[in-house]
Amino acid sequence: MSIGEVLSLLRADFPEISISKIRFLEAEGLIEPERTPSGYRKFSHRDVERLRYVLTSQREHYLPLKVIKEHLDAIDRGLEPPAVNGLGPTVPQVALAGDGYPSADSYQADASELRVSRAELLSAAGIEAAFLDQLEAFGLVRPRPGTSHYDGDALVVAKTAGELAAFGVEPRHLRAFKNAADREVGLVEQVVSPMRRSRDAGAKARAEDTITQMAALSVRLHASLVKSGLRSSR
């Protein structure tokens, strides 16, 4: 869309909006429309929604642009926007759930899309910084490569480990889980490696499908064996 078309879309809800206001918000880094070779701005629907968020936050919650920009950055990292004035973005509850008996479909959603800071992870997982340091020391949790952010999988591991700690289970005790997981990953990789080396056009898709199927089955088998073992020990 052109800047004029964006103006027409927003003016019904925000009568005070103007082209100069949109350009100002762009200059402040709140939106980043594409540019044509001749230099004209081209706005996407995502740009329009960001503008709506900015204008609503200003009008209804009186938030300064610096705070709004921080919220937008958090939203870009997969967090949920604040529901009321004064409340910052929060980690989606679905990211905290993890999987019990997962299906292959549950592995299609990429939890790595979520990006949370160290402070956000500590808050969402309900753990202390020293506990996270231990999880990292034993290789159970680590930031995304090349960044200081953690993904959704790291968040679930941290939260689960924190809940186990209430029963006296320390991070050092969880190395057995990590070692078992690494062996399961190795088994899956052993199966899919020949597919990845194949020059067949559909080989990559088959490999990805095999990974999701085997991941779900291995976790189900692991959970069932633990459940059966605990039952037999009673």
C-alpha positions in Angstrom: 0.0 0.0 0.0 1.0 3.6 -0.6 1.2 6.1 2.3 -2.0 7.6 1.1 -3.8 4.3 1.2 -2.6 3.7 4.7 -3.9 7.1 5.7 -7.3 6.3 4.3 -7.4 3.0 6.2 -6.5 4.6 9.6 -8.3 7.9 9.4 -11.7 6.4 10.4 -10.3 5.2 13.7 -7.7 7.9 14.1 -8.9 11.2 12.7 -5.8 13.0 13.8 -3.5 10.9 11.7 -1.5 12.6 9.0 1.2 11.8 6.4 3.7 13.7 8.5 2.8 11.7 11.6 3.3 8.4 9.7 6.7 9.7 8.4 7.6 10.7 12.0 6.8 7.3 13.4 8.9 5.8 10.6 11.8 8.1 11.4 11.5 6.9 15.1 12.0 3.3 14.0 8.4 2.1 14.9 7.7 1.0 11.3 9.9 0.1 8.5 8.0 0.2 5.1 9.8 -1.1 2.1 11.0 1.3 -0.6 10.6 1.0 -4.3 13.6 1.6 -6.6 12.3 5.1 -7.1 12.1 5.7 -3.4 8.4 5.5 -2.8 7.2 3.9 0.5 5.3 0.6 0.3 3.4 -0.5 3.4 2.4 -4.0 4.3 -0.6 -5.0 6.4 1.9 -5.7 9.2 3.0 -2.1 9.0 -0.6 -0.9 9.3 -1.2 -3.1 12.3 1.9 -1.7 14.0 0.7 1.8 13.3 -2.7 0.9 14.9 -0.9 -0.5 17.9 1.3 2.7 18.3 -1.6 5.1 17.8 -3.9 3.1 20.2 -1.1 3.0 22.9 -0.6 6.7 22.6 -4.3 7.6 22.7 -5.7 5.2 25.2 -2.7 4.5 27.5 -0.6 7.6 27.0 2.5 5.5 26.5 5.7 7.3 25.4 7.2 6.2 22.1 10.2 4.7 23.8 8.0 2.3 25.8 5.9 1.5 22.7 9.0 0.7 20.8 10.1 -1.7 23.6 6.7 -3.3 23.4 6.9 -3.7 19.7 10.4 -5.2 20.0 9.1 -7.8 22.5 6.1 -8.6 20.3 8.5 -9.1 17.4 10.2 -11.7 19.6 7.0 -13.7 20.0 5.8 -12.2 23.3 2.2 -11.1 23.9 1.4 -7.4 24.0 0.3 -5.8 27.3 -3.4 -6.0 28.1 -3.5 -2.9 30.2 -1.6 0.3 30.8 1.6 -0.3 32.7 1.8 -4.0 32.1 4.6 -5.1 29.8 4.5 -7.8 27.2 4.3 -11.3 28.6 5.4 -14.8 27.4 2.5 -16.7 25.8 1.0 -19.3 28.1 1.2 -21.9 25.4 5.0 -21.6 25.4 5.0 -22.5 29.0 3.0 -25.7 28.6 5.5 -28.1 26.9 4.4 -31.5 25.6 3.1 -34.5 27.5 2.3 -37.1 24.9 3.0 -35.1 21.7 1.9 -35.9 18.2 4.0 -35.3 15.2 2.0 -32.2 14.4 3.1 -30.6 17.7 6.7 -30.6 16.3 5.7 -28.6 13.3 5.4 -25.4 15.4 8.8 -24.0 15.8 9.3 -22.9 19.5 12.6 -21.3 18.5 10.6 -18.4 17.0 10.0 -17.2 20.5 12.9 -15.0 21.7 13.0 -14.0 25.4 15.7 -12.1 27.3 17.4 -13.5 30.4 15.2 -11.4 32.7 12.0 -12.5 30.8 13.0 -16.2 31.0 13.7 -15.9 34.8 10.3 -14.3 35.3 8.3 -16.6 33.1 10.0 -19.8 34.4 9.8 -18.7 38.0 13.5 -19.4 38.7 16.5 -17.6 40.2 19.5 -16.4 38.2 21.8 -18.8 40.1 19.5 -21.7 39.1 19.6 -20.7 35.4 23.4 -20.5 35.7 23.4 -24.2 36.8 21.2 -25.2 34.0 23.5 -23.6 31.5 26.6 -25.1 33.2 25.1 -28.6 32.7 24.1 -27.9 29.1 20.4 -28.0 29.7 19.7 -24.5 28.6 21.6 -22.1 26.4 20.8 -18.8 24.5 20.2 -18.9 20.8 23.5 -19.1 18.9 25.0 -15.7 18.4 22.5 -13.9 20.6 21.6 -13.2 24.2 18.0 -14.4 23.8 16.5 -17.8 24.6 13.9 -19.7 22.6 10.7 -21.4 23.6 12.3 -24.7 24.2 14.8 -23.2 26.6 11.9 -21.6 28.5 10.0 -24.9 28.8 13.2 -26.7 30.0 13.9 -24.0 32.6 10.4 -23.9 33.9 10.2 -27.7 34.1 13.5 -27.9 35.9 12.3 -25.3 38.3 9.2 -27.3 39.1 11.4 -30.4 39.6 13.6 -28.5 42.0 10.6 -28.2 44.4 11.1 -32.0 44.9 14.8 -31.7 45.6 15.9 -32.5 42.0 18.9 -30.3 41.2 20.2 -29.4 37.7 23.1 -31.8 38.2 20.6 -34.6 38.5 19.1 -33.7 35.1 22.2 -34.7 33.2 20.7 -38.1 32.7 17.8 -36.6 30.9 20.1 -34.6 28.7 22.2 -37.6 27.9 19.1 -39.7 27.0 17.8 -36.9 24.8 21.2 -36.7 23.0 21.1 -40.4 22.3 17.5 -40.2 21.0 18.6 -37.3 18.7 21.5 -39.4 17.5 19.2 -42.2 16.6 16.9 -39.9 14.6 19.9 -38.4 12.8 21.1 -41.9 11.9 17.8 -42.6 10.2 17.4 -39.3 8.3 21.0 -38.8 7.3 20.7 -41.0 4.1 17.5 -39.1 3.2 19.4 -35.8 3.5 22.2 -37.0 1.2 19.7 -38.1 -1.4 19.4 -35.9 -4.5 15.7 -36.8 -4.8 13.5 -33.6 -5.0 11.3 -34.8 -2.2 14.1 -36.1 0.0 14.2 -33.0 2.2 10.5 -33.0 2.9 10.6 -36.8 3.7 13.5 -36.2 6.1 11.6 -33.4 7.9 8.5 -35.6 8.1 10.5 -38.5 9.5 12.0 -36.2 12.2 8.6 -35.1 13.4 7.2 -38.6 13.4 10.2 -40.1 15.2 10.5 -37.3 17.7 6.9 -37.7 18.8 7.2 -41.5 19.0 10.5 -41.4 21.0 9.0 -39.0 23.5 5.9 -41.1 23.8 8.0 -44.2 24.3 10.2 -42.5 26.9 7.2 -41.3 28.8 5.5 -44.6 28.7 8.5 -46.5 29.9 8.9 -44.1 32.8 5.2 -44.4 33.7 5.4 -48.2 33.5 8.6 -48.4 35.5 7.1 -46.3 38.3 4.0 -48.4 38.4 6.0 -51.6 38.7 8.1 -50.2 41.5 5.1 -49.6 43.8 
